[in-house]
Amino acid sequence: MQEKKGRVTGIGGIFFKTVDPKKTKEWYSKNLGMKTDDYGTMFEFRTSENPEQKSYLQWSPFSEKTNYFEPSQKEFMINYRVENMEALVEELKANGVTVLDSIETFEYGKFVHILDPENNKIELWEPIDNEFDKTEEGKPSK
C-alpha cells in the first residue's frame, strides 16, 4: 500500500504582531465577542469529511517585539493544518523549500516551520484536535 502524501488541509491559525497584545485581545473580546485567553482565542469548526469531530483554528496577537516570526520581517504568520507531516516535509526538502527546524511533537500535534518564496515564515501543524476538547471545552469562539 502506498503511503499517503502530505498536504495542507486548511488554516490552523493566524498570528500577528501588535503594540499591546493584552489591549488588542480585550478590544476583540469587548467589541466582537471573542472569548480570549493568554494565547488569543480558538475557533471551533467541523469539516464536511468528518462533521462529528471538532477542529480548531488559533487566533493570536503577539508582541511587536516577538522574534517568533523570524527570519521573516513580516507582521504576521499563518499556520496551516496538514496531514502526514513527515511525508510533506520530505517532499518540501526535495523541492528545495527552506525548512527552518525539525518537526516538534506535543500532545496537541506536530509542528515545523518553513519559508515561502517571499521569505514569509509559515508554521505547519498536524493537529491532534481531541486534545483541545479536554482543555478548551466551552471556551472557543464559534
mmCIF file of the C-alpha atoms, coordinates in Angstrom:
data_MODEL
# 
_entry.id   MODEL 
# 
loop_
_atom_site.group_PDB 
_atom_site.id 
_atom_site.type_symbol 
_atom_site.label_atom_id 
_atom_site.label_alt_id 
_atom_site.label_comp_id 
_atom_site.label_asym_id 
_atom_site.label_entity_id 
_atom_site.label_seq_id 
_atom_site.pdbx_PDB_ins_code 
_atom_site.Cartn_x 
_atom_site.Cartn_y 
_atom_site.Cartn_z 
_atom_site.occupancy 
_atom_site.B_iso_or_equiv 
_atom_site.pdbx_formal_charge 
_atom_site.auth_seq_id 
_atom_site.auth_comp_id 
_atom_site.auth_asym_id 
_atom_site.auth_atom_id 
_atom_site.pdbx_PDB_model_num 
ATOM 1   C CA . MET A 1 1   ? 0.000   0.000  0.000  1.00 0.00 ? 1   MET A CA 1 
ATOM 2   C CA . GLN A 1 2   ? 1.361   3.409  -0.983 1.00 0.00 ? 2   GLN A CA 1 
ATOM 3   C CA . GLU A 1 3   ? 1.895   5.910  1.833  1.00 0.00 ? 3   GLU A CA 1 
ATOM 4   C CA . LYS A 1 4   ? -0.449  8.885  1.765  1.00 0.00 ? 4   LYS A CA 1 
ATOM 5   C CA . LYS A 1 5   ? 1.157   12.076 0.510  1.00 0.00 ? 5   LYS A CA 1 
ATOM 6   C CA . GLY A 1 6   ? 1.420   15.022 2.910  1.00 0.00 ? 6   GLY A CA 1 
ATOM 7   C CA . ARG A 1 7   ? -0.728  18.060 2.202  1.00 0.00 ? 7   ARG A CA 1 
ATOM 8   C CA . VAL A 1 8   ? -2.306  21.179 3.646  1.00 0.00 ? 8   VAL A CA 1 
ATOM 9   C CA . THR A 1 9   ? -5.891  20.624 4.806  1.00 0.00 ? 9   THR A CA 1 
ATOM 10  C CA . GLY A 1 10  ? -6.795  24.153 5.937  1.00 0.00 ? 10  GLY A CA 1 
ATOM 11  C CA . ILE A 1 11  ? -5.862  27.134 8.040  1.00 0.00 ? 11  ILE A CA 1 
ATOM 12  C CA . GLY A 1 12  ? -4.677  26.290 11.550 1.00 0.00 ? 12  GLY A CA 1 
ATOM 13  C CA . GLY A 1 13  ? -4.011  29.749 12.885 1.00 0.00 ? 13  GLY A CA 1 
ATOM 14  C CA . ILE A 1 14  ? -3.484  33.417 12.233 1.00 0.00 ? 14  ILE A CA 1 
ATOM 15  C CA . PHE A 1 15  ? -0.760  35.166 14.199 1.00 0.00 ? 15  PHE A CA 1 
ATOM 16  C CA . PHE A 1 16  ? 0.024   38.874 14.006 1.00 0.00 ? 16  PHE A CA 1 
ATOM 17  C CA . LYS A 1 17  ? 2.139   41.485 15.764 1.00 0.00 ? 17  LYS A CA 1 
ATOM 18  C CA . THR A 1 18  ? 0.556   44.253 17.779 1.00 0.00 ? 18  THR A CA 1 
ATOM 19  C CA . VAL A 1 19  ? 1.816   47.019 20.079 1.00 0.00 ? 19  VAL A CA 1 
ATOM 20  C CA . ASP A 1 20  ? -0.239  45.775 23.039 1.00 0.00 ? 20  ASP A CA 1 
ATOM 21  C CA . PRO A 1 21  ? -1.486  42.164 22.746 1.00 0.00 ? 21  PRO A CA 1 
ATOM 22  C CA . LYS A 1 22  ? -3.474  42.361 26.003 1.00 0.00 ? 22  LYS A CA 1 
ATOM 23  C CA . LYS A 1 23  ? -5.320  45.507 24.906 1.00 0.00 ? 23  LYS A CA 1 
ATOM 24  C CA . THR A 1 24  ? -5.899  44.016 21.443 1.00 0.00 ? 24  THR A CA 1 
ATOM 25  C CA . LYS A 1 25  ? -7.434  40.861 22.934 1.00 0.00 ? 25  LYS A CA 1 
ATOM 26  C CA . GLU A 1 26  ? -9.623  42.971 25.228 1.00 0.00 ? 26  GLU A CA 1 
ATOM 27  C CA . TRP A 1 27  ? -10.836 45.048 22.267 1.00 0.00 ? 27  TRP A CA 1 
ATOM 28  C CA . TYR A 1 28  ? -11.742 41.970 20.226 1.00 0.00 ? 28  TYR A CA 1 
ATOM 29  C CA . SER A 1 29  ? -13.463 40.436 23.238 1.00 0.00 ? 29  SER A CA 1 
ATOM 30  C CA . LYS A 1 30  ? -15.493 43.562 24.049 1.00 0.00 ? 30  LYS A CA 1 
ATOM 31  C CA . ASN A 1 31  ? -16.368 44.586 20.503 1.00 0.00 ? 31  ASN A CA 1 
ATOM 32  C CA . LEU A 1 32  ? -16.533 41.316 18.588 1.00 0.00 ? 32  LEU A CA 1 
ATOM 33  C CA . GLY A 1 33  ? -17.428 38.848 21.340 1.00 0.00 ? 33  GLY A CA 1 
ATOM 34  C CA . MET A 1 34  ? -14.297 36.725 21.028 1.00 0.00 ? 34  MET A CA 1 
ATOM 35  C CA . LYS A 1 35  ? -13.533 34.640 24.127 1.00 0.00 ? 35  LYS A CA 1 
ATOM 36  C CA . THR A 1 36  ? -9.845  35.407 24.628 1.00 0.00 ? 36  THR A CA 1 
ATOM 37  C CA . ASP A 1 37  ? -7.217  33.972 26.947 1.00 0.00 ? 37  ASP A CA 1 
ATOM 38  C CA . ASP A 1 38  ? -3.432  34.371 27.288 1.00 0.00 ? 38  ASP A CA 1 
ATOM 39  C CA . TYR A 1 39  ? -2.926  32.993 23.762 1.00 0.00 ? 39  TYR A CA 1 
ATOM 40  C CA . GLY A 1 40  ? -5.804  34.662 21.936 1.00 0.00 ? 40  GLY A CA 1 
ATOM 41  C CA . THR A 1 41  ? -8.796  32.523 21.055 1.00 0.00 ? 41  THR A CA 1 
ATOM 42  C CA . MET A 1 42  ? -9.617  29.275 19.339 1.00 0.00 ? 42  MET A CA 1 
ATOM 43  C CA . PHE A 1 43  ? -12.370 28.951 16.784 1.00 0.00 ? 43  PHE A CA 1 
ATOM 44  C CA . GLU A 1 44  ? -14.136 25.629 16.708 1.00 0.00 ? 44  GLU A CA 1 
ATOM 45  C CA . PHE A 1 45  ? -15.232 24.209 13.369 1.00 0.00 ? 45  PHE A CA 1 
ATOM 46  C CA . ARG A 1 46  ? -16.199 20.930 11.751 1.00 0.00 ? 46  ARG A CA 1 
ATOM 47  C CA . THR A 1 47  ? -15.297 19.638 8.322  1.00 0.00 ? 47  THR A CA 1 
ATOM 48  C CA . SER A 1 48  ? -17.672 18.113 5.798  1.00 0.00 ? 48  SER A CA 1 
ATOM 49  C CA . GLU A 1 49  ? -15.483 14.979 5.681  1.00 0.00 ? 49  GLU A CA 1 
ATOM 50  C CA . ASN A 1 50  ? -15.790 14.384 9.424  1.00 0.00 ? 50  ASN A CA 1 
ATOM 51  C CA . PRO A 1 51  ? -18.600 16.549 10.881 1.00 0.00 ? 51  PRO A CA 1 
ATOM 52  C CA . GLU A 1 52  ? -18.721 14.698 14.210 1.00 0.00 ? 52  GLU A CA 1 
ATOM 53  C CA . GLN A 1 53  ? -15.118 15.687 15.037 1.00 0.00 ? 53  GLN A CA 1 
ATOM 54  C CA . LYS A 1 54  ? -14.309 19.160 16.347 1.00 0.00 ? 54  LYS A CA 1 
ATOM 55  C CA . SER A 1 55  ? -11.360 21.006 14.838 1.00 0.00 ? 55  SER A CA 1 
ATOM 56  C CA . TYR A 1 56  ? -9.772  24.283 15.880 1.00 0.00 ? 56  TYR A CA 1 
ATOM 57  C CA . LEU A 1 57  ? -8.178  27.417 14.446 1.00 0.00 ? 57  LEU A CA 1 
ATOM 58  C CA . GLN A 1 58  ? -5.947  29.578 16.683 1.00 0.00 ? 58  GLN A CA 1 
ATOM 59  C CA . TRP A 1 59  ? -6.074  33.393 16.538 1.00 0.00 ? 59  TRP A CA 1 
ATOM 60  C CA . SER A 1 60  ? -3.190  35.054 18.398 1.00 0.00 ? 60  SER A CA 1 
ATOM 61  C CA . PRO A 1 61  ? -1.880  38.601 18.698 1.00 0.00 ? 61  PRO A CA 1 
ATOM 62  C CA . PHE A 1 62  ? 1.848   38.670 19.533 1.00 0.00 ? 62  PHE A CA 1 
ATOM 63  C CA . SER A 1 63  ? 4.010   41.479 20.889 1.00 0.00 ? 63  SER A CA 1 
ATOM 64  C CA . GLU A 1 64  ? 5.506   43.654 18.160 1.00 0.00 ? 64  GLU A CA 1 
ATOM 65  C CA . LYS A 1 65  ? 8.886   42.705 19.669 1.00 0.00 ? 65  LYS A CA 1 
ATOM 66  C CA . THR A 1 66  ? 8.443   38.944 19.231 1.00 0.00 ? 66  THR A CA 1 
ATOM 67  C CA . ASN A 1 67  ? 11.162  37.058 17.409 1.00 0.00 ? 67  ASN A CA 1 
ATOM 68  C CA . TYR A 1 68  ? 8.846   34.080 16.830 1.00 0.00 ? 68  TYR A CA 1 
ATOM 69  C CA . PHE A 1 69  ? 8.209   35.138 13.220 1.00 0.00 ? 69  PHE A CA 1 
ATOM 70  C CA . GLU A 1 70  ? 11.931  35.410 12.358 1.00 0.00 ? 70  GLU A CA 1 
ATOM 71  C CA . PRO A 1 71  ? 13.643  35.188 9.960  1.00 0.00 ? 71  PRO A CA 1 
ATOM 72  C CA . SER A 1 72  ? 10.585  36.745 8.271  1.00 0.00 ? 72  SER A CA 1 
ATOM 73  C CA . GLN A 1 73  ? 10.299  40.507 8.708  1.00 0.00 ? 73  GLN A CA 1 
ATOM 74  C CA . LYS A 1 74  ? 6.513   40.431 8.222  1.00 0.00 ? 74  LYS A CA 1 
ATOM 75  C CA . GLU A 1 75  ? 3.962   41.433 10.831 1.00 0.00 ? 75  GLU A CA 1 
ATOM 76  C CA . PHE A 1 76  ? 2.044   38.158 10.503 1.00 0.00 ? 76  PHE A CA 1 
ATOM 77  C CA . MET A 1 77  ? 2.454   34.409 10.267 1.00 0.00 ? 77  MET A CA 1 
ATOM 78  C CA . ILE A 1 78  ? -0.075  31.878 9.020  1.00 0.00 ? 78  ILE A CA 1 
ATOM 79  C CA . ASN A 1 79  ? -0.332  28.386 10.443 1.00 0.00 ? 79  ASN A CA 1 
ATOM 80  C CA . TYR A 1 80  ? -1.595  25.704 8.067  1.00 0.00 ? 80  TYR A CA 1 
ATOM 81  C CA . ARG A 1 81  ? -3.187  22.441 9.182  1.00 0.00 ? 81  ARG A CA 1 
ATOM 82  C CA . VAL A 1 82  ? -1.532  19.492 7.440  1.00 0.00 ? 82  VAL A CA 1 
ATOM 83  C CA . GLU A 1 83  ? -1.766  15.736 7.292  1.00 0.00 ? 83  GLU A CA 1 
ATOM 84  C CA . ASN A 1 84  ? 1.188   13.351 7.110  1.00 0.00 ? 84  ASN A CA 1 
ATOM 85  C CA . MET A 1 85  ? 3.766   15.900 8.275  1.00 0.00 ? 85  MET A CA 1 
ATOM 86  C CA . GLU A 1 86  ? 6.800   13.668 7.724  1.00 0.00 ? 86  GLU A CA 1 
ATOM 87  C CA . ALA A 1 87  ? 5.959   12.949 4.088  1.00 0.00 ? 87  ALA A CA 1 
ATOM 88  C CA . LEU A 1 88  ? 5.191   16.619 3.447  1.00 0.00 ? 88  LEU A CA 1 
ATOM 89  C CA . VAL A 1 89  ? 8.495   17.795 4.970  1.00 0.00 ? 89  VAL A CA 1 
ATOM 90  C CA . GLU A 1 90  ? 10.454  15.269 2.887  1.00 0.00 ? 90  GLU A CA 1 
ATOM 91  C CA . GLU A 1 91  ? 8.689   16.486 -0.254 1.00 0.00 ? 91  GLU A CA 1 
ATOM 92  C CA . LEU A 1 92  ? 9.330   20.134 0.657  1.00 0.00 ? 92  LEU A CA 1 
ATOM 93  C CA . LYS A 1 93  ? 13.029  19.437 1.191  1.00 0.00 ? 93  LYS A CA 1 
ATOM 94  C CA . ALA A 1 94  ? 13.205  17.594 -2.149 1.00 0.00 ? 94  ALA A CA 1 
ATOM 95  C CA . ASN A 1 95  ? 11.635  20.662 -3.794 1.00 0.00 ? 95  ASN A CA 1 
ATOM 96  C CA . GLY A 1 96  ? 14.271  22.958 -2.286 1.00 0.00 ? 96  GLY A CA 1 
ATOM 97  C CA . VAL A 1 97  ? 11.942  24.623 0.235  1.00 0.00 ? 97  VAL A CA 1 
ATOM 98  C CA . THR A 1 98  ? 13.724  26.087 3.271  1.00 0.00 ? 98  THR A CA 1 
ATOM 99  C CA . VAL A 1 99  ? 12.730  24.041 6.311  1.00 0.00 ? 99  VAL A CA 1 
ATOM 100 C CA . LEU A 1 100 ? 13.762  26.088 9.349  1.00 0.00 ? 100 LEU A CA 1 
ATOM 101 C CA . ASP A 1 101 ? 13.649  23.463 12.082 1.00 0.00 ? 101 ASP A CA 1 
ATOM 102 C CA . SER A 1 102 ? 12.957  19.841 12.904 1.00 0.00 ? 102 SER A CA 1 
ATOM 103 C CA . ILE A 1 103 ? 9.451   18.514 13.439 1.00 0.00 ? 103 ILE A CA 1 
ATOM 104 C CA . GLU A 1 104 ? 8.474   19.026 17.084 1.00 0.00 ? 104 GLU A CA 1 
ATOM 105 C CA . THR A 1 105 ? 5.797   16.865 18.682 1.00 0.00 ? 105 THR A CA 1 
ATOM 106 C CA . PHE A 1 106 ? 3.489   17.967 21.502 1.00 0.00 ? 106 PHE A CA 1 
ATOM 107 C CA . GLU A 1 107 ? 0.337   16.407 22.975 1.00 0.00 ? 107 GLU A CA 1 
ATOM 108 C CA . TYR A 1 108 ? -1.743  18.600 20.619 1.00 0.00 ? 108 TYR A CA 1 
ATOM 109 C CA . GLY A 1 109 ? 0.194   17.878 17.420 1.00 0.00 ? 109 GLY A CA 1 
ATOM 110 C CA . LYS A 1 110 ? 3.350   18.208 15.354 1.00 0.00 ? 110 LYS A CA 1 
ATOM 111 C CA . PHE A 1 111 ? 4.902   21.481 14.185 1.00 0.00 ? 111 PHE A CA 1 
ATOM 112 C CA . VAL A 1 112 ? 7.569   22.634 11.745 1.00 0.00 ? 112 VAL A CA 1 
ATOM 113 C CA . HIS A 1 113 ? 8.400   25.997 10.177 1.00 0.00 ? 113 HIS A CA 1 
ATOM 114 C CA . ILE A 1 114 ? 9.242   26.773 6.543  1.00 0.00 ? 114 ILE A CA 1 
ATOM 115 C CA . LEU A 1 115 ? 9.799   29.838 4.359  1.00 0.00 ? 115 LEU A CA 1 
ATOM 116 C CA . ASP A 1 116 ? 7.827   30.644 1.228  1.00 0.00 ? 116 ASP A CA 1 
ATOM 117 C CA . PRO A 1 117 ? 9.472   32.345 -1.800 1.00 0.00 ? 117 PRO A CA 1 
ATOM 118 C CA . GLU A 1 118 ? 8.825   35.815 -0.313 1.00 0.00 ? 118 GLU A CA 1 
ATOM 119 C CA . ASN A 1 119 ? 10.549  34.863 2.957  1.00 0.00 ? 119 ASN A CA 1 
ATOM 120 C CA . ASN A 1 120 ? 7.268   34.605 4.898  1.00 0.00 ? 120 ASN A CA 1 
ATOM 121 C CA . LYS A 1 121 ? 7.631   32.203 7.800  1.00 0.00 ? 121 LYS A CA 1 
ATOM 122 C CA . ILE A 1 122 ? 4.905   29.555 7.716  1.00 0.00 ? 122 ILE A CA 1 
ATOM 123 C CA . GLU A 1 123 ? 4.012   27.242 10.575 1.00 0.00 ? 123 GLU A CA 1 
ATOM 124 C CA . LEU A 1 124 ? 2.791   23.774 9.590  1.00 0.00 ? 124 LEU A CA 1 
ATOM 125 C CA . TRP A 1 125 ? 0.703   21.918 12.168 1.00 0.00 ? 125 TRP A CA 1 
ATOM 126 C CA . GLU A 1 126 ? -0.516  18.334 12.142 1.00 0.00 ? 126 GLU A CA 1 
ATOM 127 C CA . PRO A 1 127 ? -3.134  18.695 14.888 1.00 0.00 ? 127 PRO A CA 1 
ATOM 128 C CA . ILE A 1 128 ? -4.485  16.288 17.434 1.00 0.00 ? 128 ILE A CA 1 
ATOM 129 C CA . ASP A 1 129 ? -7.749  18.184 17.863 1.00 0.00 ? 129 ASP A CA 1 
ATOM 130 C CA . ASN A 1 130 ? -9.237  15.949 20.552 1.00 0.00 ? 130 ASN A CA 1 
ATOM 131 C CA . GLU A 1 131 ? -6.554  17.203 22.955 1.00 0.00 ? 131 GLU A CA 1 
ATOM 132 C CA . PHE A 1 132 ? -8.213  20.628 22.832 1.00 0.00 ? 132 PHE A CA 1 
ATOM 133 C CA . ASP A 1 133 ? -11.567 19.057 23.663 1.00 0.00 ? 133 ASP A CA 1 
ATOM 134 C CA . LYS A 1 134 ? -10.060 18.147 27.055 1.00 0.00 ? 134 LYS A CA 1 
ATOM 135 C CA . THR A 1 135 ? -8.872  21.653 27.930 1.00 0.00 ? 135 THR A CA 1 
ATOM 136 C CA . GLU A 1 136 ? -10.868 24.076 25.804 1.00 0.00 ? 136 GLU A CA 1 
ATOM 137 C CA . GLU A 1 137 ? -14.399 22.701 26.123 1.00 0.00 ? 137 GLU A CA 1 
ATOM 138 C CA . GLY A 1 138 ? -16.783 25.613 26.154 1.00 0.00 ? 138 GLY A CA 1 
ATOM 139 C CA . LYS A 1 139 ? -14.031 28.203 25.673 1.00 0.00 ? 139 LYS A CA 1 
ATOM 140 C CA . PRO A 1 140 ? -13.608 28.522 21.894 1.00 0.00 ? 140 PRO A CA 1 
ATOM 141 C CA . SER A 1 141 ? -15.215 31.297 19.945 1.00 0.00 ? 141 SER A CA 1 
ATOM 142 C CA . LYS A 1 142 ? -17.651 29.768 17.490 1.00 0.00 ? 142 LYS A CA 1 
# 
